[in-house]
Amino acid sequence: MDMSRRSLLAATGATAATALVTSAGPVSAAPGPADGAHGASAAADAAALLERAETLLTGGAFDPADPDFAQALDTLGDTARGLWDTLDRDAGRTALWVDLAPVTDAGNFGQSYTRLRTLALAWATPGTPLAADPDVADALVAALRFVHDTAYHPGLPEKGNWWFWEIGAPRALMDCCVLLRDRLPAADLAAHLAVVDRFCPDADRRTNSPALAETGANRTDKAVIVALRGLLGQDTAKLASARDALSDVRDGGRNSLFRYATSGDGFYEDGSFVQHDVVAYTGSYGTVLLGGAAYLLALLAGSPWAVADPEVSVMYEAVERSFVPVVFDGLMMDAVRGRAVSRERAGDHRDGAAAVAAILLLAAGAPAAYADRWRAVAKGWLTRNRTTPFTSLATLPQIALAKEVLGDSTVHAEPRTTGSAVFADMDRVVHRRPGWACTLSLSSKRISAYEAGNGENLHGWYTGDGMTYLYDADDLGQFNDGFWPTVDPYRLPGTTVDTRRRADLGTGGGTSTYRPANAVAGGAVLQGRYASAAMELTGPPGTTLRARKSWFLLDNAVIALGSGITSADGYAVETVLENRNLGTGGRHRLTVDGFPQPVVQGSAARFERARWAHIEDVSGYVLLDRGTLRTVREERTGSWRSVNTGADTGGSSVELTRRYLTLWVDHGVSPTDARYAYVLLPGASAAATALWSLSHPVRVLANDAVAQGVEVRRPGLTAVNFWAGGSVGGITASGACSVLVRRDGPRVSVAVADPGRTLTSLTVELPYRVRTVGHADDTVSVTPGRRTLLTVAVGGSRGHTHRAELVQ
């Protein structure tokens, strides 16, 4: 890589400046008040920052012969050429593209601007077939004028989806203006700035609902729009407004992006990220927020409008707390992508690449203590993901950032993250081991079971009912290879469901969420290594299905227990152990109790009192209660259109076919107090699975209305989810809670949480004496004795874990 590219990307210090400053030219340092630039000085600053904005879009100078850049250039060029060839350039046109008519529809003019941005980017990027073509520039200017005059001007009321009017269209329009600024007539630029002033005058409020303050990713998006509008119009007040919106100066920081949320939207101190008040959204809206904040920090760095809020460290900390746990070898876990899982063009690898790019851009100006760590982690992600390489997903400037890290021998690739995390504020649990990860998607009266709307996520009914995502380091395509349009949505792994058919979700305008009535969803983490999780399942409205579900996440296994499974609706009820996508031609062998099963599509079987099953190259499954196991091997066909018909996210109607192996426990029709107990052994061989079923290294202590608990002998671990006060395995709890206790020689480690958030205080009694307290959280008081008593103040802790380290 040449030195100009290296200098372009080098960080310039802890004030969030990036070396994109180098290619954009000098920007005057802020002399004091951040909006104090005037006259010629302001014009010079704006011009320099506009150069930087263009570089953030195009990537600046690079070698088109570099294979990584060449691939991205080819992709951009091919896409742009296709748009150029189909662009209606006739004087009497009524739309720019035939599939985006009428252009007056919000989705259609919004997408028209997005396509024009792609054309403008190709025109501004050397190495594409349309680069610097004056006919292209003239056509773009005319097309922008056409959309303005026909569909998007200040005299119009908002109709349809507000997002296109206030975010989607103005952002693409401002990017077009940045790229075409030297070709736009002054009157045209003024018109485009005026429409932004009409529909996105500031980042603080929803224009069509002025009483509604913008939060999270929407606030970031709008701040970027306002900043670009300020630069293009040399309006210092707009620039100051964009900067201040990040900190929410207008409302005293109430909606600041640089503060931890305790309710509603934003980053939480435990690493959760919530948008739309009740949806776990780290991998979609959270990535947008992080990327937008990184963009503005880079864009305004070193200028009179640079972000100087010291609380920006909250954004830095979010990288480690919120994103690192949910990115697996460069892909973003679906459990935190909300309705975006239904988007054909936004799979887990693409959303993961967006998060990696945002982190690398943020690192360009972050303090070294943060940036050095992030680059090492990102290098690990970039080098391990060979299924969908970053360069096949990223833009030119993103590739430049990645190549800088990959080419730096002083940056050592960080190994895969391990450990457990209960994200209590968004009802998610992540358990990571060296070769695999398991993620649980829970829900409650606080966090939605799903979000759907505007034609998106039509079959998301059960995604928050305990769906269990098993990630294998050797199979990074599991959920990215046509999974959502082809999987049986009634048999998602880990869920307990009845078999009634359900109507499509989200077919109307706007988005909607569904929060079940249960209070319990969450658990506790011990030593950052072991976790328990519990969820009280309440079926959809109009159903009577109820169940108590627990998971215990260990070094090499996940123990799943269910009890109280009851329904009076006349439908069969099932608990799904696995529904594995085997790809287009998968012939993974299924073995049950040592007997290989037919590798024939459509083969189904029922096994009474089965002990164990094994899917080749995936996992072992041990049935601890020897229930009725059912299996099916099948080919399933579906299209992305069947799960998403959104205006700008709708999938294609091309049918995909994938092979699946599905294992489930059959509880029968309208069961009463049914139960299950099974073990996942990720990556285990068939022989190891058989041995596990015989050696019983985990003992089920309880699986009833009072508690669900296990004893794991080798690490000395006892883990119990109490549904009411009681005693299990020598541990007594005064009320509903999650408890993990590990005895390692003379040391006793304890973790306690109240995942139902119903108590103010509880007591936990241990079956042995301790002499001293090595450490205890402020919320935990210890009373030594023959049976040690812990009193835990759980009130107000929002389901988070309380810890104590004791010595016998």
N, C-alpha and C positions, 0 to 999 in steps of 0.2 A: 504494500500500500504506500502511495506517495506521501511525502511529508505534508503537503497541503491538506490532504484528507486527515492525516493524523492530527495536525494542529486544529483542524476544524472541529474535531471531536474531543480534544483534551479539555478537562475540566479546569476552570479558572478560580476555584476557591469555594468557600463555604457560604457564599451569598447567593447560591443558585444560579450563577452565571455559567454559560456553556460556551464552548469554543465555536459554536455556530456564530458567535460574535466575531470571530476572526474573519470568516468569509463575508460577513455582512458589513464589515467596516467598523470603525470606532463609534462608540456611543458615549456621550458625555456622562460622567459620573453624577449621581444625584447630589446636588449641593445642599440639600436640606429638605424642605417640604417637597414631597414626591411629585406634586403637580405644579411645580414652580417654573417650568420651562415656558418661554414665550417667544413669539416672533420667529426670527431666522433660526434661533437655536432649536425651537420646537420642531420646525420644519426639517432641520438636519437630522434631529433625533428620529423623527417619524420615518424619514427616508431610509435611514440605516436599519431601523427595525422592520421596515417593509422588505428590505433585502433579506433580512433574517427569516421573516415569515415565508418568503419564497423558498429559501434554502430548506426550511423545515418541511416544505411540500415536495421539493424536487430532489433533495439530497445534495445539491450543490455540484461541485466538480468531482468527477470520478472517471475511471477508465472504463469505457463501454466494452472493452475486450475482456475485462475481468469476467470469468464465467458466472460468478454469482450475480453481478450486476447485469450481465448480458441476459440471463434468464428473466430477471424482473423487467428489463427493458423490453424484451420480446413480448412478455405478457401485457405490459402497458400498451405497447405498439399495436398488438393484435386486437386488444379490446377497443382501443381508440379507433383503429381503422374500421372495425365493424360498425361502431357508432357513427363515424363519419360517412360511411357508405350508405347508411340508412337514414341519415338526417335529412329531413325535408327542408330544402333551401328555397323553395318556390315562394314568390311574393304573396300568393294567395293562400298560403298554408293556414290550417286551423290547429295544427299540433306539430311538434318537432319530430315525433316518432309515432308511427301509426298505433303502436301498442300502448301509448300514453295519451290517448284521446278519451274524453275531452281534456284539454290541458287545464281547464278551469277546476277540475277536481283536485283537491289538496294533495292526494297521493301522487297524482300525475305531474303536477307542476313541481312538487318536491323532488320526484325522481328525475324530472327533466333537468333541474339544476345540478343534480348529482352527476348525470351523464355529461353535461356541459363542463363540469369540473374535470372529469376524466379527459375530455378532449383538450381542455386548456392545459392540463398537466402534460399531456403528450406534446402539445405545441411548445411548451416552455422547457422541455427536457431534451437536451441534445442526444441523438442516437435513436430517436423514434422516427418513423416514416413521416410524421406530421410536424416535426420540429421546425420552428421558425418559418413555417409556410404562411405567407401573408394572406392567402385565400382562406386558410383556416381561421386566422385571427379575425378577419373581416366577418366571416360567417358566425363566429362566436359572439362578436359584438352585436350583430343583428339578431341572433337567437336570444341573447339576454334581453334585448330591447323588446322582442316579441313576447316573451313570457311576462315581462313587466307590464306591458300595455294590455295584454289579454287576460292575465290570470292572477298577478301578484303585484298589486300597487296599493298605495296608502288609502285609496278610496273604498276598498273592499272590506266587508265584514268577514270574520273568521267563520268558515263552515267546514264541517268534518273534523278530522283529527287535528287538535290544536298543535301537536308537535311539529307537523310540517310547516305551519305558519310561523311558529315562534322559534324553532330550533333547526329542523332539517333543511328547509329552504334557505333561510338567511345564512347559515354556516356555509353551505355550498356556494351561495352567491358571493359571499365575502372572499372565499378562496379564489373564485374565478376572477374577482376584481383585483386581488393581489397579483395574480399571474398575468393579467391583461392590462395592468394599470397604465402602461405606457401607450396602449392602443385605444383605450376607452376615451371617447369624447367627454369633455367636462360635464356636459349636460346629462349624459348617460350615467356617469359616476354619481352625480348629484341625485339622480332619480333612484339609483340603487341604494344609496345611503339613506334616502328618505323613506324607502319602504322598510328598511331595517329599523329606522327610528320609530316607525309606526308599530311594527309587530314585535320588536325586541329592543325597546328603548333602554332597558337596563336588565341586570341579571337578578335583581332582587324580587321581582314580582311576576306573576303570571299575567300576561297582558289581557287575556280574555276574562280574568278573574282577579282584579287588582288586590283583593283582600288576601289572596293566597301567596304566601312567601315561597319562593323557589328553594329547593333543598337538594343536597347530594349531587348526583351527576347532572341533573337539569340546570342547577345553578352554575356548575363548571362550564357546561356547554354554552350557556348564555354569556358568561364572562368572556369566553374566547371570542364570541361574535361581537360583543361590544368593544373589546380591545381592537379587533381588526377594523371595525367601523371607525374607531377613534384614530387609528393610524392612517387609514385611507382619507379621512376627512381632516386630518391634522387637528383633531379636537382633543385637547389635553384633559378636559373634564371627563370625556368618555373614557380615556385611558385610566384616569384615577378611579373612575367608577368601576371599571372592570377589575382593577387590582383590589379595590376595597370590598368588592362583592365576595371574594374568596374568604375574607374575614368577617363578612356581614357587618360592616361598620354601621350601616343604616339602622340595624336593629340591635346594636350593642353586642354583636357576636352570637345572637341566639341561633342562627343557622350557619355559623362559620364552618367552613370545611376543615379548619385547623383546630377542632375541638372534638373530644370524645362525646358521642351521643349516649344518653341514658334511656332514650325512648325515640321512636320514630326513625327517620332516615339518618344515615351516616355510619362512620366507623365507630365501633365500640372498643373499649379498652381490652376486652377479651379476644379481639381479633374479628369479631362478627362485623358484617356489613349488611345493612338493611336499606332497601329503597321501597317506595310506595307503602311506607309505614310498617308493613308486615311480611315482606318477602326477602328471603335470603338471596342476596344478589351480588356477592363479591365478584363473580366471574363475568358479569355483564355490566350493570350500572357501575359497580365498583371499579372495574377496569376503565370505563369511560371517565369516571371521576379522576382516577389516578393519572390517566393519560392527558386529560385536559389540564389538570393542575401542573403536571410536568411541562406541558407545552407553554403555559403562561409563564411559569418560572423561567423557562429558557428564553422565551420571546422577550420578556421585559427585563431580563437580567442586565445589571450595569447601567440601566437607563434611569431617568428621573422617576419612572413609574415602577421600579423594581419592587418585588414583594419583600417586605422587611418585617413581617409579623413573626416574632420569635416562636409562636406556637406552630409554625410550619413543621416543627419536629414531629407533630402528630402524624403528618403525612409520611414522613420518613419512617416512623415506627410501624406504620400500617403495612409497609412492604414486608417486614419480617413477621408481624403478627397475623396479618389478614391474607396475604397472597402466597407466601412461601408454603404454608401448610396445604393449600388447595391446588398447587401446581405440581403435577406429577410428570417429570421428565419433559417439561415443556407444554403439556396439555392442561387445560383447565377442567377441574372436576365438574361434572354436570350437576351435581347436587346444589351448586351455588350459581347456576346460570339461568334459573327461573324459566320463563317461557321461551328464552333464546334456544333451548334445546331443540325446538321444533323448526329452527331456521336452517335451511339447507346450506346457505352460504356462511354460516357461523358455527361450525362444529367446534368440538372441544379443543382441537389442535389450533384452529384459527383464533379462537378467543384466548387460548393460552399464549399464542404468538403475540397478540395485542398486549397482553399483560407483560410479557417479557420485554417488548419494545418500550412500553411505558416506564418500566423499572430502569431500563438502560438510559432512557432520556432523563429521567429524574436523577440518575447517578452522575450525569454529566456535570451537574452543579452542586450536588449534595456534599456535605462534609465527608472527608475521607473515611472517618470511622464507620459511616453508613455505606458509602459508595464502594469501598474495597470489598466489603462483604457481599454486596449485591452482585457485583461483577463476577465474583467467584461462584456464587450460586447460579447465576445466569449462564456462565460458561458450562457448568455441569449440565444444565437443562439442554443447552444448544448442542452439546457433543453427544448426549445420550439419545436424543430423539432422531432416529434414523428412519422412522416410519413416515413422518411428514416433515422433512427438513424445514427449518425456519426460513431459509432463502426462498422456498417455494410459496410462502405465505406472506412475506413481509414486503413493505414498500421500499423504495430505493433508500430513503434516509434511515429507515429501520435496519436495513441490511448494512449500511455503513457503520451504525452503532455496534451491531453484532460483530462485524469483521474486526473492528478495533479491539474488542475484548478477546476474540478468538486468536488474533495475531499477537497478543501481548503475552510474552513468555513469563512475565512476572505475576500474571493472574493464573492461579491454579484452580482447576475445576473442582468445585465442592462436590463431595459425594451426595448420594440421594438422602434427602431429609428423612429422619426417623423420629418416632415419638407419637404421643397421643394428645388430642385436644378436644375438649368439649366446648363448642361455641354456644354457650348457654343463651346468648342474646339473639341467636338466629336458629336455634333448634337443629344444629348440625353437629355431627361427631366425625372426627377424622383420626384414623389409626394407621400409622405408617411403619412398615418394617423394611429391611434392606432390599427385598425383592418384590414387595407387593404393598398395597394399601387397601384399606376398607373404609368406605365413607357411608354414613347413615343419614338419610334425609327424613327428619321427623317433623311433626307439626303439633300445634296446640291452639288454644284460644288467643295466643299471643302472636304466633307465626303461621302464615298461611300454608295450607297443604299444597296449593298450587296457585299460579296466576295464569289467566287466559284472557283473551280479548283481541279485538281487531283482527279476528281470524287466526290467531296464533294459539298454539298448544292445545289443539282440539281434543287430544286424548290424554291429557295430563292428570286424569282423575286420581290416580293412586301414587303419584310420584312423591308425595309427602307422608305416606302411610308406613314409613319404615323401610323405604326402598334401600337396598343394600348394594352398593357399587363395589365390585371387586376389581382392583387394578393390578395387572400383571406386568412387570417390567419387560417381559418378552412378548407382550401382546398389547401394544399401545393403540391398536385400532379398534378395540372391542366396542366402544360406544361411539366411535367416529365413522364406522363403516356401515352406513345405512341402518343403524340400530333403531332409531326412533320411528321411522316409517314402516319398519318390518316386524319389530318385536310385538308379541301379544301384549297389549297394554293392560289386559286384565290379569296378567301373570308376571308382574315385575318382581325381581328377586327381593326376598326379605319381607314381602307384604303378606298380610292375611286379608282375604277378600271374599265376597260372595260372587256368584257367577252371573248375576243379572246383567243384561245389556244396558248401556247408558248412552244418552244423547251427547252429541258433540258439544264441547265447551266453546265459549268465546266467539260465537258466530256473529254477534252484534258489534256495534261500535263501542269504543272505550275498552278499558281493561277492568277485570274483576278478579277478586280473590275469594277463597273459601277458607275460613278458619273453623276447625272442628271445636267441639265444646270441651274437650279434655284439658285438664290443667297440667298433667304430668307429661313432660317431654324434656329429656336431658339426662344428666348423670354426673359422674365425678371422675377425676383423673388422679392417679397415684404415681408419684415419682416421674411424671411425664412419660411413663412407659406402659402403664396398664389403665384401662378405662372400663367403666360400667355405663350403660345407657338404658333408659326405660322410657316407654311410651304407653300411655293408656289409649287404646284405639277405640274411637267412636265412629261408626259408619256414617256414610253420607246422610243428609236429611231424608227422612222418610224410611230409614232402615233401622233395624234393631241390632245390628252386628256390634258386638263389644268384645274386647280382648285386652289382656295385659301382656305386654311384650318387653323382653329384656335381651340385652346383648352384653357379653363380657369379652373384651378384646385383649388378647394375650400375646406372648412372644411369637407363637407359631399357629395360633388358632383363634377363631371367633366362636364363642358359645352363644347359641340363640335359644331362648326359652319363651314359651307362650302358655298362658293359662286363662281360664275363664272365658274361653271362646264360645260365645253364645249368640244365636240368632233364631228368630221365630218367623222368618219371612218366606220360608219354603224354597230357599235356594241352597245349593251345595256350597260349602265354605272350604277354602283351600289356603294353605300357607306355602308359599313358593320358596324353595331352597335355592334354586338357580334357574336362570333362563339365559343360557349362554349363546351369544352370537358366534357361530363357527365360520362366518364368512360365506363366500359364494360356493366353495367346494369342500368345506370342512368335513373330514371323516374321523373326527376325534372318537376314540373308542370309549364306550360307556361300559363299566363293569359294576355289577351289583353282587355283593357277597361272594366275590371271587369268580363270578360267571360272566364272561363277555356277552354283551347284548348285540343283537343284529345291527349292522351299519346299513340300515335300509330306511330311506325317507318314508315317513308316515308310520313307522313302527311305534307302537305304544304298549306299555305293560303296567301291571299292578303287582306289587310285592307286599305281601302281608308279613309283618314282623321282620322287616329288613334290618340288617345291622349297619351296613355301610354301602356307599356308592363312590364311584370315582370317574371323573371325566379326564381323559388323557390330556396332559399338558395344561390343565387348568387347576383342578382342586380335588381334594377328597371331601366326602360328606359322611359323617357318622351320625346315625340315629340313636340317640341315647335312650329313647323310650320304646324303640322297636315298633313304631307305628306303621300305618299303611302308606307306603311310598308308591307314587305313580310317576311314570316317565313317558315322554314322547320325543321322538326325533322327527323333525318336520322342516319342510321348506315353506317359508312365509314370503308373501309378495305384497308390496305396498309402495306408495309414492309419497314424496315429500308434500305434495299437494294435499294428501289425505290428512296431514297433521298441521298444515299451515297454509292459509289462503290470504294472508296479509297483503295489503296494497303494495308494500315495498319489500316484504320479506317472504312472500308466498313462494312455495316450492314448485318444482316442475311436476308434470303429470307422468313423467317417465317411470315405469314400474321397475322396482328393484326386487330381487329375490335373494334371500339369505337363509342359511341353514341354522337351525337352533336345536339345542338339547335342553329340555325343560324337566325339572324335578320338583315335585310338590308333595306335600302331605295332605291327604284327603280326610277332612273332618266330617264328611257326610252332610246330608240335608238338615238344615235347622238344628245344628248341634247345641248341646247344653253342657257348659263347663268342660269343653274339650281342651286339649293341650298338645304341645309339641316340645321336643328338646333335640336339637341337632347341633353339629359342630361343622364349621368350615375349616378346612386345612389347606390354605392356599399354597399351590406349588408342590404339595405332597405327592409322592408316588402312590400307586395302588397298594404296593406292599406296606408302605408306611401307614396308609390309611387303615388297612386290615389290622396291623399291629396296634394302632391307636385304639381301635374298637375293642381289642382284647385286653389291653393293659389298663385302660380306664385312668389315664393320668389326671382327669378332671372328674370330680364327683359332684353330682347335683344334690344340693342340700335342701332346696325347697323349690316348688313350682306350683304355687297355689294362690289363694286370695290374700294371704298375709304377706308373702315374700317370694322372691325368686333369687336363688343364690347358688354359688358354686364354690368348691374348694379345689385349689390347684396345688398339688403337693410339692412339686419340685421347687418353685420359688417361694413356698410358704405363704401363698396368697389365699385370702378369703374375700369374696365379693358378693354383696347382697343388695338387691333393690327391695326395700320394704314398701309395701303398699299400705301398711298400717303398723301400729306399734306391735312388737313381738320379738321373739328370740329365734335366731338361726345360727347354727355353727358356733354356739357359744357367745355370739354377739347379740346384744339386746338394744333395741332402739325404741324410743318413746313415741315415735310417729313415723309417718312416711318419709323415706329418705333413701339416698344411695350411699353405701358404705363400702370402702375397700380397706383391708387391713393386711399388711405384709409383715411377717415375722422372719427376720434374717439374723440369726444368732441372737445377741442380746438387744438388737435394735428392732423397734416396732414402728412402722410407718402407717399413718392413718389418713384417709381422705373421706370427707363427708360433704354431701350436697343435698339440697332440697329442690329437686327438679320440678315439683309442683308449685313451689313458691307460696305455700299455704301456711307456713309456720313462722313464728318469730324466734322460737328457741326449741332445741331438742337435745336429748341426752343419748349418748351411746356408751354402753358398758362393754368392756373387753373382758375376756375370760382369764386374764392373767395380771399379775402384779407388775408394776413398773416402779423403778427407783427415782428416776429423774426425767425431766423434760428437756430434750435437746433443743427443740424449737417448736413453737406453736404460733399460729396466726393470732392476731389480736382478738379474733372472734371466737377463739377456742380456749376454754379454761379446763385444766386437768386436775382431777382429784385422785391422787394415788391411793392405793389400798389393795386389798386382796383381789378385788376385781376393779380395775381402773375405770373411772367414770370421766367421760368427756362431755362438757356442756358447750353446745355450739350455738352461737347467736346467728341464725340464718336469716332473720328478718331483714329485708331490704337488700339482700345480696344477689337477688335476681338469678338464683339457681347456680351460682358459681361455687367452686370447690373450696372447702376449708381444710387445712392441713395441720398435722402435728407429727413430730418425730420424738419418739420416746425411747428410753433405755431401761432395760430390765435389771 
